[in-house]
Amino acid sequence: MDKKTDLTLHSYGENGVAFKVTVEGESDMPFWKHDLKLDAVIALLNTVDVKDFFEDNKYEEFDKYMNEIQELLNAHREF
């Protein structure tokens, strides 16, 4: 692994909602840091408790997110 690095991602979603994620870690891709991004995605997904969506009657919202994630994964597999 390369030395520890910081990565800050900015995104502007639906309805003008903006968020920023800062990740610190080691990357084997010092310029692009794509491996660090994917490590962050996995870590964030592991913090989601699916039962909370169901307890709050938000299962449709959960399905929407899962479908969007699946579409992104499928699109990236085409390469």
PDB file of N, CA, C and O in Angstrom:
ATOM      1  N   MET A   1       0.821  -1.190   0.000  1.00  0.00           N
ATOM      2  CA  MET A   1       0.000   0.000   0.000  1.00  0.00           C
ATOM      3  C   MET A   1       0.863   1.251   0.000  1.00  0.00           C
ATOM      4  O   MET A   1       1.993   1.265   0.487  1.00  0.00           O
ATOM      5  N   ASP A   2       0.299   2.266  -0.550  1.00  0.00           N
ATOM      6  CA  ASP A   2       0.957   3.557  -0.577  1.00  0.00           C
ATOM      7  C   ASP A   2       0.765   4.235   0.771  1.00  0.00           C
ATOM      8  O   ASP A   2       0.084   3.698   1.644  1.00  0.00           O
ATOM      9  N   LYS A   3       1.353   5.396   0.946  1.00  0.00           N
ATOM     10  CA  LYS A   3       1.202   6.116   2.209  1.00  0.00           C
ATOM     11  C   LYS A   3      -0.232   6.592   2.398  1.00  0.00           C
ATOM     12  O   LYS A   3      -1.018   6.625   1.452  1.00  0.00           O
ATOM     13  N   LYS A   4      -0.558   6.957   3.618  1.00  0.00           N
ATOM     14  CA  LYS A   4      -1.897   7.418   3.962  1.00  0.00           C
ATOM     15  C   LYS A   4      -2.226   8.679   3.167  1.00  0.00           C
ATOM     16  O   LYS A   4      -1.375   9.548   2.975  1.00  0.00           O
ATOM     17  N   THR A   5      -3.465   8.763   2.712  1.00  0.00           N
ATOM     18  CA  THR A   5      -3.890   9.891   1.895  1.00  0.00           C
ATOM     19  C   THR A   5      -5.292  10.325   2.303  1.00  0.00           C
ATOM     20  O   THR A   5      -6.045   9.542   2.883  1.00  0.00           O
ATOM     21  N   ASP A   6      -5.635  11.550   2.003  1.00  0.00           N
ATOM     22  CA  ASP A   6      -6.980  12.072   2.227  1.00  0.00           C
ATOM     23  C   ASP A   6      -7.674  12.215   0.888  1.00  0.00           C
ATOM     24  O   ASP A   6      -7.037  12.514  -0.122  1.00  0.00           O
ATOM     25  N   LEU A   7      -8.966  12.005   0.881  1.00  0.00           N
ATOM     26  CA  LEU A   7      -9.768  12.123  -0.318  1.00  0.00           C
ATOM     27  C   LEU A   7     -11.083  12.776   0.079  1.00  0.00           C
ATOM     28  O   LEU A   7     -11.772  12.288   0.976  1.00  0.00           O
ATOM     29  N   THR A   8     -11.437  13.869  -0.575  1.00  0.00           N
ATOM     30  CA  THR A   8     -12.699  14.542  -0.300  1.00  0.00           C
ATOM     31  C   THR A   8     -13.546  14.509  -1.555  1.00  0.00           C
ATOM     32  O   THR A   8     -13.103  14.928  -2.624  1.00  0.00           O
ATOM     33  N   LEU A   9     -14.761  14.011  -1.424  1.00  0.00           N
ATOM     34  CA  LEU A   9     -15.695  13.899  -2.539  1.00  0.00           C
ATOM     35  C   LEU A   9     -16.886  14.813  -2.285  1.00  0.00           C
ATOM     36  O   LEU A   9     -17.448  14.831  -1.189  1.00  0.00           O
ATOM     37  N   HIS A  10     -17.261  15.565  -3.303  1.00  0.00           N
ATOM     38  CA  HIS A  10     -18.429  16.434  -3.227  1.00  0.00           C
ATOM     39  C   HIS A  10     -19.466  15.918  -4.208  1.00  0.00           C
ATOM     40  O   HIS A  10     -19.121  15.514  -5.319  1.00  0.00           O
ATOM     41  N   SER A  11     -20.719  15.926  -3.817  1.00  0.00           N
ATOM     42  CA  SER A  11     -21.775  15.475  -4.709  1.00  0.00           C
ATOM     43  C   SER A  11     -23.008  16.349  -4.511  1.00  0.00           C
ATOM     44  O   SER A  11     -23.299  16.816  -3.409  1.00  0.00           O
ATOM     45  N   TYR A  12     -23.712  16.551  -5.602  1.00  0.00           N
ATOM     46  CA  TYR A  12     -24.939  17.340  -5.572  1.00  0.00           C
ATOM     47  C   TYR A  12     -26.047  16.459  -6.116  1.00  0.00           C
ATOM     48  O   TYR A  12     -26.093  16.156  -7.308  1.00  0.00           O
ATOM     49  N   GLY A  13     -26.935  16.054  -5.227  1.00  0.00           N
ATOM     50  CA  GLY A  13     -27.978  15.113  -5.596  1.00  0.00           C
ATOM     51  C   GLY A  13     -29.273  15.777  -5.958  1.00  0.00           C
ATOM     52  O   GLY A  13     -29.318  16.946  -6.340  1.00  0.00           O
ATOM     53  N   GLU A  14     -30.335  15.001  -5.827  1.00  0.00           N
ATOM     54  CA  GLU A  14     -31.668  15.474  -6.151  1.00  0.00           C
ATOM     55  C   GLU A  14     -32.059  16.648  -5.263  1.00  0.00           C
ATOM     56  O   GLU A  14     -31.634  16.743  -4.112  1.00  0.00           O
ATOM     57  N   ASN A  15     -32.861  17.521  -5.806  1.00  0.00           N
ATOM     58  CA  ASN A  15     -33.385  18.684  -5.069  1.00  0.00           C
ATOM     59  C   ASN A  15     -32.279  19.577  -4.527  1.00  0.00           C
ATOM     60  O   ASN A  15     -32.480  20.262  -3.524  1.00  0.00           O
ATOM     61  N   GLY A  16     -31.121  19.585  -5.168  1.00  0.00           N
ATOM     62  CA  GLY A  16     -30.033  20.459  -4.758  1.00  0.00           C
ATOM     63  C   GLY A  16     -29.349  20.063  -3.468  1.00  0.00           C
ATOM     64  O   GLY A  16     -28.580  20.843  -2.905  1.00  0.00           O
ATOM     65  N   VAL A  17     -29.619  18.857  -2.992  1.00  0.00           N
ATOM     66  CA  VAL A  17     -28.993  18.393  -1.762  1.00  0.00           C
ATOM     67  C   VAL A  17     -27.518  18.133  -2.038  1.00  0.00           C
ATOM     68  O   VAL A  17     -27.165  17.407  -2.967  1.00  0.00           O
ATOM     69  N   ALA A  18     -26.670  18.733  -1.223  1.00  0.00           N
ATOM     70  CA  ALA A  18     -25.224  18.569  -1.395  1.00  0.00           C
ATOM     71  C   ALA A  18     -24.657  17.839  -0.186  1.00  0.00           C
ATOM     72  O   ALA A  18     -25.135  18.001   0.936  1.00  0.00           O
ATOM     73  N   PHE A  19     -23.637  17.039  -0.434  1.00  0.00           N
ATOM     74  CA  PHE A  19     -22.954  16.408   0.679  1.00  0.00           C
ATOM     75  C   PHE A  19     -21.481  16.267   0.353  1.00  0.00           C
ATOM     76  O   PHE A  19     -21.073  16.308  -0.808  1.00  0.00           O
ATOM     77  N   LYS A  20     -20.698  16.101   1.396  1.00  0.00           N
ATOM     78  CA  LYS A  20     -19.254  15.966   1.261  1.00  0.00           C
ATOM     79  C   LYS A  20     -18.810  14.802   2.127  1.00  0.00           C
ATOM     80  O   LYS A  20     -19.235  14.663   3.274  1.00  0.00           O
ATOM     81  N   VAL A  21     -17.946  13.966   1.558  1.00  0.00           N
ATOM     82  CA  VAL A  21     -17.399  12.826   2.280  1.00  0.00           C
ATOM     83  C   VAL A  21     -15.887  12.953   2.247  1.00  0.00           C
ATOM     84  O   VAL A  21     -15.293  13.132   1.184  1.00  0.00           O
ATOM     85  N   THR A  22     -15.272  12.861   3.406  1.00  0.00           N
ATOM     86  CA  THR A  22     -13.818  12.881   3.485  1.00  0.00           C
ATOM     87  C   THR A  22     -13.351  11.510   3.964  1.00  0.00           C
ATOM     88  O   THR A  22     -13.824  10.998   4.979  1.00  0.00           O
ATOM     89  N   VAL A  23     -12.423  10.932   3.226  1.00  0.00           N
ATOM     90  CA  VAL A  23     -11.923   9.598   3.520  1.00  0.00           C
ATOM     91  C   VAL A  23     -10.419   9.684   3.716  1.00  0.00           C
ATOM     92  O   VAL A  23      -9.719  10.372   2.973  1.00  0.00           O
ATOM     93  N   GLU A  24      -9.938   8.980   4.718  1.00  0.00           N
ATOM     94  CA  GLU A  24      -8.504   8.906   4.959  1.00  0.00           C
ATOM     95  C   GLU A  24      -8.115   7.442   4.965  1.00  0.00           C
ATOM     96  O   GLU A  24      -8.750   6.628   5.635  1.00  0.00           O
ATOM     97  N   GLY A  25      -7.077   7.108   4.223  1.00  0.00           N
ATOM     98  CA  GLY A  25      -6.650   5.720   4.183  1.00  0.00           C
ATOM     99  C   GLY A  25      -5.470   5.539   3.264  1.00  0.00           C
ATOM    100  O   GLY A  25      -4.865   6.505   2.799  1.00  0.00           O
ATOM    101  N   GLU A  26      -5.153   4.282   3.009  1.00  0.00           N
ATOM    102  CA  GLU A  26      -4.033   3.947   2.143  1.00  0.00           C
ATOM    103  C   GLU A  26      -4.573   3.538   0.778  1.00  0.00           C
ATOM    104  O   GLU A  26      -5.610   2.883   0.676  1.00  0.00           O
ATOM    105  N   SER A  27      -3.849   3.938  -0.277  1.00  0.00           N
ATOM    106  CA  SER A  27      -4.283   3.653  -1.632  1.00  0.00           C
ATOM    107  C   SER A  27      -3.133   3.107  -2.458  1.00  0.00           C
ATOM    108  O   SER A  27      -1.999   3.577  -2.369  1.00  0.00           O
ATOM    109  N   ASP A  28      -3.455   2.091  -3.275  1.00  0.00           N
ATOM    110  CA  ASP A  28      -2.497   1.572  -4.241  1.00  0.00           C
ATOM    111  C   ASP A  28      -2.590   2.337  -5.561  1.00  0.00           C
ATOM    112  O   ASP A  28      -1.850   2.059  -6.505  1.00  0.00           O
ATOM    113  N   MET A  29      -3.501   3.295  -5.613  1.00  0.00           N
ATOM    114  CA  MET A  29      -3.688   4.120  -6.809  1.00  0.00           C
ATOM    115  C   MET A  29      -3.521   5.584  -6.400  1.00  0.00           C
ATOM    116  O   MET A  29      -4.511   6.310  -6.310  1.00  0.00           O
ATOM    117  N   PRO A  30      -2.299   6.024  -6.152  1.00  0.00           N
ATOM    118  CA  PRO A  30      -2.072   7.332  -5.546  1.00  0.00           C
ATOM    119  C   PRO A  30      -2.679   8.520  -6.298  1.00  0.00           C
ATOM    120  O   PRO A  30      -3.005   9.533  -5.678  1.00  0.00           O
ATOM    121  N   PHE A  31      -2.834   8.416  -7.613  1.00  0.00           N
ATOM    122  CA  PHE A  31      -3.426   9.550  -8.322  1.00  0.00           C
ATOM    123  C   PHE A  31      -4.947   9.502  -8.290  1.00  0.00           C
ATOM    124  O   PHE A  31      -5.594  10.469  -7.886  1.00  0.00           O
ATOM    125  N   TRP A  32      -5.526   8.366  -8.721  1.00  0.00           N
ATOM    126  CA  TRP A  32      -6.976   8.257  -8.829  1.00  0.00           C
ATOM    127  C   TRP A  32      -7.655   7.928  -7.506  1.00  0.00           C
ATOM    128  O   TRP A  32      -8.750   8.420  -7.233  1.00  0.00           O
ATOM    129  N   LYS A  33      -7.025   7.114  -6.693  1.00  0.00           N
ATOM    130  CA  LYS A  33      -7.556   6.695  -5.391  1.00  0.00           C
ATOM    131  C   LYS A  33      -8.888   5.931  -5.507  1.00  0.00           C
ATOM    132  O   LYS A  33      -9.692   5.941  -4.574  1.00  0.00           O
ATOM    133  N   HIS A  34      -9.114   5.281  -6.635  1.00  0.00           N
ATOM    134  CA  HIS A  34     -10.367   4.547  -6.826  1.00  0.00           C
ATOM    135  C   HIS A  34     -10.515   3.413  -5.809  1.00  0.00           C
ATOM    136  O   HIS A  34     -11.624   3.136  -5.353  1.00  0.00           O
ATOM    137  N   ASP A  35      -9.418   2.761  -5.455  1.00  0.00           N
ATOM    138  CA  ASP A  35      -9.501   1.686  -4.470  1.00  0.00           C
ATOM    139  C   ASP A  35      -9.945   2.213  -3.116  1.00  0.00           C
ATOM    140  O   ASP A  35     -10.694   1.545  -2.403  1.00  0.00           O
ATOM    141  N   LEU A  36      -9.492   3.399  -2.760  1.00  0.00           N
ATOM    142  CA  LEU A  36      -9.892   4.028  -1.498  1.00  0.00           C
ATOM    143  C   LEU A  36     -11.376   4.400  -1.534  1.00  0.00           C
ATOM    144  O   LEU A  36     -12.073   4.266  -0.528  1.00  0.00           O
ATOM    145  N   LYS A  37     -11.856   4.862  -2.679  1.00  0.00           N
ATOM    146  CA  LYS A  37     -13.280   5.188  -2.838  1.00  0.00           C
ATOM    147  C   LYS A  37     -14.141   3.943  -2.625  1.00  0.00           C
ATOM    148  O   LYS A  37     -15.154   3.988  -1.927  1.00  0.00           O
ATOM    149  N   LEU A  38     -13.726   2.828  -3.238  1.00  0.00           N
ATOM    150  CA  LEU A  38     -14.510   1.601  -3.104  1.00  0.00           C
ATOM    151  C   LEU A  38     -14.459   1.056  -1.683  1.00  0.00           C
ATOM    152  O   LEU A  38     -15.454   0.523  -1.191  1.00  0.00           O
ATOM    153  N   ASP A  39     -13.312   1.182  -1.016  1.00  0.00           N
ATOM    154  CA  ASP A  39     -13.236   0.799   0.403  1.00  0.00           C
ATOM    155  C   ASP A  39     -14.224   1.621   1.227  1.00  0.00           C
ATOM    156  O   ASP A  39     -14.879   1.094   2.126  1.00  0.00           O
ATOM    157  N   ALA A  40     -14.329   2.917   0.916  1.00  0.00           N
ATOM    158  CA  ALA A  40     -15.254   3.798   1.639  1.00  0.00           C
ATOM    159  C   ALA A  40     -16.701   3.404   1.374  1.00  0.00           C
ATOM    160  O   ALA A  40     -17.522   3.406   2.291  1.00  0.00           O
ATOM    161  N   VAL A  41     -17.021   3.065   0.127  1.00  0.00           N
ATOM    162  CA  VAL A  41     -18.379   2.633  -0.216  1.00  0.00           C
ATOM    163  C   VAL A  41     -18.763   1.391   0.581  1.00  0.00           C
ATOM    164  O   VAL A  41     -19.851   1.316   1.151  1.00  0.00           O
ATOM    165  N   ILE A  42     -17.864   0.428   0.611  1.00  0.00           N
ATOM    166  CA  ILE A  42     -18.127  -0.814   1.348  1.00  0.00           C
ATOM    167  C   ILE A  42     -18.319  -0.520   2.834  1.00  0.00           C
ATOM    168  O   ILE A  42     -19.236  -1.051   3.461  1.00  0.00           O
ATOM    169  N   ALA A  43     -17.459   0.322   3.393  1.00  0.00           N
ATOM    170  CA  ALA A  43     -17.572   0.663   4.815  1.00  0.00           C
ATOM    171  C   ALA A  43     -18.894   1.370   5.109  1.00  0.00           C
ATOM    172  O   ALA A  43     -19.541   1.080   6.115  1.00  0.00           O
ATOM    173  N   LEU A  44     -19.297   2.292   4.241  1.00  0.00           N
ATOM    174  CA  LEU A  44     -20.561   3.000   4.450  1.00  0.00           C
ATOM    175  C   LEU A  44     -21.757   2.055   4.327  1.00  0.00           C
ATOM    176  O   LEU A  44     -22.676   2.110   5.144  1.00  0.00           O
ATOM    177  N   LEU A  45     -21.748   1.191   3.315  1.00  0.00           N
ATOM    178  CA  LEU A  45     -22.858   0.251   3.149  1.00  0.00           C
ATOM    179  C   LEU A  45     -22.985  -0.699   4.333  1.00  0.00           C
ATOM    180  O   LEU A  45     -24.089  -1.101   4.699  1.00  0.00           O
ATOM    181  N   ASN A  46     -21.862  -1.052   4.926  1.00  0.00           N
ATOM    182  CA  ASN A  46     -21.900  -1.937   6.089  1.00  0.00           C
ATOM    183  C   ASN A  46     -22.507  -1.279   7.321  1.00  0.00           C
ATOM    184  O   ASN A  46     -22.829  -1.971   8.287  1.00  0.00           O
ATOM    185  N   THR A  47     -22.670   0.037   7.311  1.00  0.00           N
ATOM    186  CA  THR A  47     -23.272   0.723   8.452  1.00  0.00           C
ATOM    187  C   THR A  47     -24.790   0.858   8.318  1.00  0.00           C
ATOM    188  O   THR A  47     -25.461   1.261   9.268  1.00  0.00           O
ATOM    189  N   VAL A  48     -25.332   0.524   7.149  1.00  0.00           N
ATOM    190  CA  VAL A  48     -26.772   0.648   6.917  1.00  0.00           C
ATOM    191  C   VAL A  48     -27.482  -0.553   7.540  1.00  0.00           C
ATOM    192  O   VAL A  48     -27.154  -1.703   7.247  1.00  0.00           O
ATOM    193  N   ASP A  49     -28.449  -0.272   8.395  1.00  0.00           N
ATOM    194  CA  ASP A  49     -29.242  -1.329   9.023  1.00  0.00           C
ATOM    195  C   ASP A  49     -30.589  -1.394   8.305  1.00  0.00           C
ATOM    196  O   ASP A  49     -31.456  -0.542   8.501  1.00  0.00           O
ATOM    197  N   VAL A  50     -30.743  -2.399   7.490  1.00  0.00           N
ATOM    198  CA  VAL A  50     -31.924  -2.549   6.645  1.00  0.00           C
ATOM    199  C   VAL A  50     -33.207  -2.571   7.468  1.00  0.00           C
ATOM    200  O   VAL A  50     -34.227  -2.039   7.032  1.00  0.00           O
ATOM    201  N   LYS A  51     -33.171  -3.167   8.627  1.00  0.00           N
ATOM    202  CA  LYS A  51     -34.406  -3.278   9.418  1.00  0.00           C
ATOM    203  C   LYS A  51     -34.936  -1.910   9.832  1.00  0.00           C
ATOM    204  O   LYS A  51     -36.136  -1.768  10.066  1.00  0.00           O
ATOM    205  N   ASP A  52     -34.074  -0.901   9.929  1.00  0.00           N
ATOM    206  CA  ASP A  52     -34.551   0.446  10.265  1.00  0.00           C
ATOM    207  C   ASP A  52     -35.449   1.006   9.171  1.00  0.00           C
ATOM    208  O   ASP A  52     -36.418   1.707   9.462  1.00  0.00           O
ATOM    209  N   PHE A  53     -35.133   0.703   7.914  1.00  0.00           N
ATOM    210  CA  PHE A  53     -36.008   1.133   6.819  1.00  0.00           C
ATOM    211  C   PHE A  53     -37.377   0.483   6.952  1.00  0.00           C
ATOM    212  O   PHE A  53     -38.403   1.138   6.772  1.00  0.00           O
ATOM    213  N   PHE A  54     -37.388  -0.801   7.265  1.00  0.00           N
ATOM    214  CA  PHE A  54     -38.658  -1.516   7.374  1.00  0.00           C
ATOM    215  C   PHE A  54     -39.442  -1.080   8.605  1.00  0.00           C
ATOM    216  O   PHE A  54     -40.667  -0.967   8.544  1.00  0.00           O
ATOM    217  N   GLU A  55     -38.766  -0.835   9.708  1.00  0.00           N
ATOM    218  CA  GLU A  55     -39.451  -0.381  10.924  1.00  0.00           C
ATOM    219  C   GLU A  55     -40.066   0.999  10.733  1.00  0.00           C
ATOM    220  O   GLU A  55     -41.077   1.318  11.359  1.00  0.00           O
ATOM    221  N   ASP A  56     -39.461   1.827   9.867  1.00  0.00           N
ATOM    222  CA  ASP A  56     -39.986   3.165   9.591  1.00  0.00           C
ATOM    223  C   ASP A  56     -40.882   3.195   8.352  1.00  0.00           C
ATOM    224  O   ASP A  56     -41.206   4.264   7.836  1.00  0.00           O
ATOM    225  N   ASN A  57     -41.280   2.004   7.881  1.00  0.00           N
ATOM    226  CA  ASN A  57     -42.107   1.891   6.671  1.00  0.00           C
ATOM    227  C   ASN A  57     -41.484   2.617   5.481  1.00  0.00           C
ATOM    228  O   ASN A  57     -42.180   3.283   4.715  1.00  0.00           O
ATOM    229  N   LYS A  58     -40.187   2.484   5.337  1.00  0.00           N
ATOM    230  CA  LYS A  58     -39.444   3.117   4.245  1.00  0.00           C
ATOM    231  C   LYS A  58     -38.877   2.066   3.301  1.00  0.00           C
ATOM    232  O   LYS A  58     -37.844   2.299   2.672  1.00  0.00           O
ATOM    233  N   TYR A  59     -39.535   0.912   3.191  1.00  0.00           N
ATOM    234  CA  TYR A  59     -39.005  -0.159   2.351  1.00  0.00           C
ATOM    235  C   TYR A  59     -38.943   0.225   0.884  1.00  0.00           C
ATOM    236  O   TYR A  59     -38.059  -0.237   0.162  1.00  0.00           O
ATOM    237  N   GLU A  60     -39.882   1.078   0.422  1.00  0.00           N
ATOM    238  CA  GLU A  60     -39.835   1.527  -0.973  1.00  0.00           C
ATOM    239  C   GLU A  60     -38.605   2.401  -1.211  1.00  0.00           C
ATOM    240  O   GLU A  60     -37.972   2.319  -2.264  1.00  0.00           O
ATOM    241  N   GLU A  61     -38.273   3.230  -0.233  1.00  0.00           N
ATOM    242  CA  GLU A  61     -37.081   4.063  -0.343  1.00  0.00           C
ATOM    243  C   GLU A  61     -35.817   3.194  -0.353  1.00  0.00           C
ATOM    244  O   GLU A  61     -34.884   3.450  -1.113  1.00  0.00           O
ATOM    245  N   PHE A  62     -35.802   2.174   0.494  1.00  0.00           N
ATOM    246  CA  PHE A  62     -34.674   1.251   0.518  1.00  0.00           C
ATOM    247  C   PHE A  62     -34.523   0.566  -0.843  1.00  0.00           C
ATOM    248  O   PHE A  62     -33.417   0.473  -1.375  1.00  0.00           O
ATOM    249  N   ASP A  63     -35.635   0.088  -1.400  1.00  0.00           N
ATOM    250  CA  ASP A  63     -35.588  -0.557  -2.715  1.00  0.00           C
ATOM    251  C   ASP A  63     -35.081   0.405  -3.786  1.00  0.00           C
ATOM    252  O   ASP A  63     -34.326   0.002  -4.671  1.00  0.00           O
ATOM    253  N   LYS A  64     -35.483   1.650  -3.715  1.00  0.00           N
ATOM    254  CA  LYS A  64     -35.023   2.649  -4.683  1.00  0.00           C
ATOM    255  C   LYS A  64     -33.504   2.785  -4.622  1.00  0.00           C
ATOM    256  O   LYS A  64     -32.835   2.801  -5.655  1.00  0.00           O
ATOM    257  N   TYR A  65     -32.968   2.882  -3.423  1.00  0.00           N
ATOM    258  CA  TYR A  65     -31.511   2.990  -3.268  1.00  0.00           C
ATOM    259  C   TYR A  65     -30.800   1.736  -3.769  1.00  0.00           C
ATOM    260  O   TYR A  65     -29.788   1.823  -4.465  1.00  0.00           O
ATOM    261  N   MET A  66     -31.335   0.578  -3.411  1.00  0.00           N
ATOM    262  CA  MET A  66     -30.700  -0.673  -3.823  1.00  0.00           C
ATOM    263  C   MET A  66     -30.721  -0.824  -5.345  1.00  0.00           C
ATOM    264  O   MET A  66     -29.747  -1.290  -5.935  1.00  0.00           O
ATOM    265  N   ASN A  67     -31.824  -0.435  -5.977  1.00  0.00           N
ATOM    266  CA  ASN A  67     -31.904  -0.500  -7.431  1.00  0.00           C
ATOM    267  C   ASN A  67     -30.898   0.445  -8.083  1.00  0.00           C
ATOM    268  O   ASN A  67     -30.270   0.093  -9.081  1.00  0.00           O
ATOM    269  N   GLU A  68     -30.746   1.630  -7.526  1.00  0.00           N
ATOM    270  CA  GLU A  68     -29.778   2.584  -8.068  1.00  0.00           C
ATOM    271  C   GLU A  68     -28.348   2.050  -7.921  1.00  0.00           C
ATOM    272  O   GLU A  68     -27.534   2.173  -8.837  1.00  0.00           O
ATOM    273  N   ILE A  69     -28.059   1.470  -6.783  1.00  0.00           N
ATOM    274  CA  ILE A  69     -26.728   0.878  -6.564  1.00  0.00           C
ATOM    275  C   ILE A  69     -26.505  -0.267  -7.538  1.00  0.00           C
ATOM    276  O   ILE A  69     -25.425  -0.384  -8.117  1.00  0.00           O
ATOM    277  N   GLN A  70     -27.519  -1.121  -7.730  1.00  0.00           N
ATOM    278  CA  GLN A  70     -27.388  -2.249  -8.653  1.00  0.00           C
ATOM    279  C   GLN A  70     -27.172  -1.770 -10.083  1.00  0.00           C
ATOM    280  O   GLN A  70     -26.372  -2.348 -10.818  1.00  0.00           O
ATOM    281  N   GLU A  71     -27.880  -0.719 -10.481  1.00  0.00           N
ATOM    282  CA  GLU A  71     -27.703  -0.161 -11.831  1.00  0.00           C
ATOM    283  C   GLU A  71     -26.275   0.354 -12.017  1.00  0.00           C
ATOM    284  O   GLU A  71     -25.675   0.156 -13.074  1.00  0.00           O
ATOM    285  N   LEU A  72     -25.737   1.006 -11.004  1.00  0.00           N
ATOM    286  CA  LEU A  72     -24.350   1.479 -11.091  1.00  0.00           C
ATOM    287  C   LEU A  72     -23.376   0.317 -11.204  1.00  0.00           C
ATOM    288  O   LEU A  72     -22.444   0.360 -12.007  1.00  0.00           O
ATOM    289  N   LEU A  73     -23.586  -0.713 -10.410  1.00  0.00           N
ATOM    290  CA  LEU A  73     -22.722  -1.891 -10.481  1.00  0.00           C
ATOM    291  C   LEU A  73     -22.800  -2.552 -11.850  1.00  0.00           C
ATOM    292  O   LEU A  73     -21.775  -2.930 -12.417  1.00  0.00           O
ATOM    293  N   ASN A  74     -24.004  -2.694 -12.382  1.00  0.00           N
ATOM    294  CA  ASN A  74     -24.171  -3.306 -13.700  1.00  0.00           C
ATOM    295  C   ASN A  74     -23.500  -2.471 -14.783  1.00  0.00           C
ATOM    296  O   ASN A  74     -22.881  -3.024 -15.692  1.00  0.00           O
ATOM    297  N   ALA A  75     -23.612  -1.149 -14.702  1.00  0.00           N
ATOM    298  CA  ALA A  75     -23.003  -0.275 -15.701  1.00  0.00           C
ATOM    299  C   ALA A  75     -21.480  -0.387 -15.672  1.00  0.00           C
ATOM    300  O   ALA A  75     -20.839  -0.328 -16.721  1.00  0.00           O
ATOM    301  N   HIS A  76     -20.901  -0.548 -14.497  1.00  0.00           N
ATOM    302  CA  HIS A  76     -19.445  -0.647 -14.384  1.00  0.00           C
ATOM    303  C   HIS A  76     -18.931  -2.001 -14.825  1.00  0.00           C
ATOM    304  O   HIS A  76     -17.753  -2.123 -15.162  1.00  0.00           O
ATOM    305  N   ARG A  77     -19.754  -3.000 -14.834  1.00  0.00           N
ATOM    306  CA  ARG A  77     -19.330  -4.342 -15.258  1.00  0.00           C
ATOM    307  C   ARG A  77     -19.196  -4.446 -16.771  1.00  0.00           C
ATOM    308  O   ARG A  77     -18.586  -5.385 -17.283  1.00  0.00           O
ATOM    309  N   GLU A  78     -19.768  -3.482 -17.484  1.00  0.00           N
ATOM    310  CA  GLU A  78     -19.713  -3.519 -18.933  1.00  0.00           C
ATOM    311  C   GLU A  78     -18.315  -3.278 -19.478  1.00  0.00           C
ATOM    312  O   GLU A  78     -18.048  -3.568 -20.644  1.00  0.00           O
ATOM    313  N   PHE A  79     -17.435  -2.761 -18.664  1.00  0.00           N
ATOM    314  CA  PHE A  79     -16.056  -2.491 -19.110  1.00  0.00           C
ATOM    315  C   PHE A  79     -15.292  -3.728 -18.947  1.00  0.00           C
ATOM    316  O   PHE A  79     -14.101  -3.763 -19.253  1.00  0.00           O
TER     317      PHE A  79
END
